[in-house]
Amino acid sequence: MAYRPKDTADRILHRLKIAQGHLKKVVVMMQNSDYCIDILHQSNAVQRALKEADSMILENHLKTCAADAIKNGRKEEAISEIMNVFKKS
């Protein structure tokens, strides 16, 4: 039976561990001078796993921290904080 994370933090950690496993594979493939296209496929898997983790983290933040900030009258601060993350991307 597949591992089913119970809560958001577990789901995020699970996704990050998947990314970590893919990245370790990329390093080994580079050390072994594997075929470049195969390495790129594996590298893309790392990036996809990280993007999924980022999406989960953002969704959780919006549902919790940002929602609380907005309820407490700190709407502009919450929006600015989130926008700054995307400006750095």
Secondary structure, 3 states (H helix, E strand, C coil): CCCCCCCHHHHHHHHHHHHHHHHHHHHHHHHCCCCHHHHHHHHHHHHHHHHHHHHHHHHHHHHHHHHHHHHCCCHHHHHHHHHHHHHCC
